[in-house]
Amino acid sequence: MIKKSNHEQGFTLIEMVIVLFIIGIIIAIALPNFKSVGETAIARADQVNRQLISSQADQYYLEYGEYPKTVDELVKQKFLHSVPKCPGGKGVYVLSSDPNVPSEQRVKCQK
């Protein structure tokens, strides 16, 4: 005959609920931080792309005496390897050829 033990192993329902509650709190704290990190990375990538295009437009100006009309012109003249895309793939960069526009405002992401 097989004897049954009075000490069954496993977790009680209360223990499981407490663990799930703690995991839920950790997720609630961490999720907004992950979202803000992604937004910060997109903003920083956009800023770096605009600075790169603007500085290469300045180099183009020093060589040709005028600003390029488009970003494609910078690629054709080998000032850029390829046309940078706006972060997230939502739009293209547009370059102002007006020399009176400050360099930090010369490049915009047009969606």
Secondary structure, DSSP 8 states (H G I E B T S, - for coil): -----S---S--HHHHHHHHHHHHHHHHHHHHHHHHHHHHHHHHHHHHHHHHHHHHHHHHHHHHSS--SSHHHHHHTTSSSS--B-GGG--EEEE---TTS-GGGSEEEE-
